[in-house]
Amino acid sequence: MHLYLMGYRGSGKSSVGRMLAHQLDRPLVDTDEAIEKAAKQSISQIFATEGEAGFRDREQVAIATVAAIREPCVIALGGGAILRPANRQAIRQSGHVVWLQGSPEYLFARIQGDATTAARRPNLSPGGGYSEVVEILAVREPLYRQLAEKTIATDPKTPDEIAAEIAAWVNSKL
């Protein structure tokens, strides 16, 4: 079965995913990177040309494709991957799910400190910023909570600490 990492942008899914893939000797699939590669555009460009609905359509295809891979993978999901019921079903049926849960303050600080986030990912609300993190988390947290088999509180842990905690959990399930 796959190991899915979910959480808001800035929660560490990609960084932790790389470490976990190495520790567990599994391939890593980052769905945002897969979407960008297939589209030959950044997520911001996809949003600009196709809107959020177009991006979510591409995301649904990417998740269905990854879920069908037979070899167990570590999969770093985009922050909004859980918004569509079809995605939640594909994820639930094909793997174990870990929620990297961060406080709005922590997530906002991480986003502000990551230059690639601003370049690759669009604001999801008119004002962006801290208020966007709070607003979007209010919508997504119930879905993260519903889908998660394991929740890791990431404040103020390092990616190494988070990866080690998840690896121990995965190994206890084997």
C-alpha positions as CSV (number, residue, x, y, z in Angstrom):
1,M,0.0,0.0,0.0
2,H,1.0,3.6,-0.6
3,L,1.9,6.1,2.1
4,Y,0.2,9.4,1.5
5,L,1.3,12.6,3.2
6,M,-1.3,15.4,3.3
7,G,-1.5,18.8,4.9
8,Y,-1.6,22.5,4.1
9,R,1.1,24.0,2.0
10,G,4.2,24.5,4.0
11,S,3.6,21.6,6.3
12,G,6.6,19.7,5.0
13,K,5.0,17.1,2.8
14,S,7.7,17.3,0.0
15,S,10.7,17.5,2.4
16,V,9.4,14.7,4.7
17,G,8.4,12.7,1.7
18,R,11.9,12.7,0.2
19,M,13.3,11.5,3.6
20,L,10.6,8.9,4.1
21,A,11.1,7.5,0.5
22,H,14.8,7.1,1.3
23,Q,14.2,5.5,4.7
24,L,11.5,3.2,3.5
25,D,13.2,2.4,0.2
26,R,10.2,3.4,-1.8
27,P,9.8,5.7,-4.8
28,L,8.5,9.3,-4.1
29,V,5.7,10.8,-6.1
30,D,4.9,14.5,-5.5
31,T,1.5,15.1,-7.1
32,D,2.1,18.8,-7.6
33,E,5.3,18.1,-9.4
34,A,3.6,15.4,-11.5
35,I,0.9,17.9,-12.5
36,E,3.5,20.5,-13.4
37,K,5.5,18.1,-15.4
38,A,2.5,16.8,-17.4
39,A,1.2,20.3,-18.0
40,K,4.6,21.8,-18.7
41,Q,3.5,24.7,-16.5
42,S,3.8,25.8,-12.9
43,I,0.7,25.5,-10.7
44,S,0.4,29.3,-10.8
45,Q,0.3,29.2,-14.6
46,I,-2.3,26.4,-14.6
47,F,-4.5,28.5,-12.2
48,A,-4.0,31.5,-14.5
49,T,-5.0,29.7,-17.7
50,E,-7.5,27.0,-16.4
51,G,-8.6,28.3,-13.1
52,E,-8.8,26.3,-9.9
53,A,-11.3,23.9,-11.4
54,G,-8.9,23.1,-14.2
55,F,-6.1,22.5,-11.8
56,R,-8.3,20.3,-9.6
57,D,-9.3,18.3,-12.7
58,R,-5.6,17.7,-13.4
59,E,-5.0,16.8,-9.7
60,Q,-7.8,14.2,-9.8
61,V,-6.3,12.5,-12.8
62,A,-2.8,12.6,-11.1
63,I,-4.2,11.0,-7.9
64,A,-6.1,8.3,-9.8
65,T,-2.9,7.5,-11.8
66,V,-0.7,7.3,-8.7
67,A,-3.3,5.3,-6.7
68,A,-3.2,2.7,-9.5
69,I,0.6,2.2,-9.3
70,R,1.2,-1.3,-7.9
71,E,4.6,-0.6,-6.3
72,P,4.2,0.9,-2.8
73,C,5.2,4.6,-3.0
74,V,5.5,7.6,-0.7
75,I,3.1,10.2,-2.1
76,A,3.2,13.9,-1.2
77,L,-0.2,15.3,-2.0
78,G,-1.0,18.9,-2.8
79,G,-2.7,20.7,0.1
80,G,-6.1,20.7,-1.6
81,A,-6.0,17.2,-2.9
82,I,-8.6,16.1,-0.3
83,L,-11.2,18.5,-1.5
84,R,-12.8,16.2,-4.0
85,P,-14.6,13.0,-2.8
86,A,-13.2,11.0,-5.7
87,N,-9.7,11.8,-4.5
88,R,-10.4,10.9,-0.9
89,Q,-11.8,7.6,-2.0
90,A,-8.8,6.8,-4.2
91,I,-6.4,7.7,-1.5
92,R,-8.3,5.8,1.2
93,Q,-8.5,2.6,-1.0
94,S,-4.9,2.6,-2.0
95,G,-2.9,3.5,1.0
96,H,-2.3,4.7,4.5
97,V,-2.7,8.4,5.2
98,V,-0.7,10.7,7.4
99,W,-1.7,14.3,8.1
100,L,1.1,16.7,8.8
101,Q,-0.8,19.1,11.0
102,G,0.7,22.6,11.6
103,S,-0.7,25.7,13.3
104,P,-1.6,28.6,11.1
105,E,1.3,30.6,12.6
106,Y,3.8,27.9,11.9
107,L,2.5,27.2,8.4
108,F,2.5,30.9,7.5
109,A,6.0,31.3,8.7
110,R,7.2,28.3,6.6
111,I,5.4,29.7,3.5
112,Q,7.0,33.1,4.0
113,G,10.4,31.5,4.3
114,D,10.1,29.4,1.1
115,A,10.8,31.4,-2.1
116,T,9.5,28.7,-4.4
117,T,6.1,28.7,-2.8
118,A,5.3,32.2,-4.0
119,A,6.6,31.5,-7.5
120,R,4.9,28.1,-8.0
121,R,1.6,28.4,-6.1
122,P,-1.1,31.1,-6.3
123,N,-3.0,32.7,-3.5
124,L,-6.2,30.9,-2.8
125,S,-8.1,33.9,-1.5
126,P,-8.1,37.5,-2.6
127,G,-5.9,38.8,0.2
128,G,-3.5,35.9,0.6
129,G,-1.3,36.0,3.7
130,Y,-2.0,34.7,7.2
131,S,-5.8,35.3,6.9
132,E,-5.8,32.9,3.9
133,V,-4.1,30.2,5.9
134,V,-6.7,30.5,8.6
135,E,-9.6,30.6,6.1
136,I,-8.4,27.6,4.0
137,L,-7.6,25.5,7.1
138,A,-11.1,26.1,8.4
139,V,-12.4,24.3,5.3
140,R,-9.8,21.6,5.0
141,E,-9.1,20.5,8.5
142,P,-12.3,18.5,8.9
143,L,-11.4,16.7,5.7
144,Y,-7.8,16.1,6.8
145,R,-9.1,14.8,10.1
146,Q,-11.6,12.5,8.4
147,L,-9.0,10.9,6.1
148,A,-6.0,10.7,8.4
149,E,-5.0,7.4,10.0
150,K,-2.1,9.1,11.7
151,T,-1.8,12.8,12.6
152,I,1.6,14.3,13.3
153,A,1.7,17.7,15.0
154,T,4.6,19.3,13.1
155,D,5.2,22.4,15.3
156,P,8.2,22.9,15.8
157,K,9.6,19.6,14.7
158,T,12.3,19.3,11.9
159,P,11.6,17.3,8.8
160,D,14.0,14.6,10.1
161,E,12.0,14.2,13.3
162,I,8.7,14.1,11.4
163,A,10.1,11.5,9.0
164,A,11.4,9.3,11.8
165,E,8.1,9.4,13.6
166,I,6.2,8.4,10.5
167,A,8.7,5.7,9.6
168,A,8.4,4.2,13.1
169,W,4.6,4.2,12.7
170,V,4.8,2.6,9.2
171,N,7.2,-0.1,10.5
172,S,4.9,-0.9,13.4
173,K,2.1,-1.6,10.9
174,L,4.1,-4.1,8.9
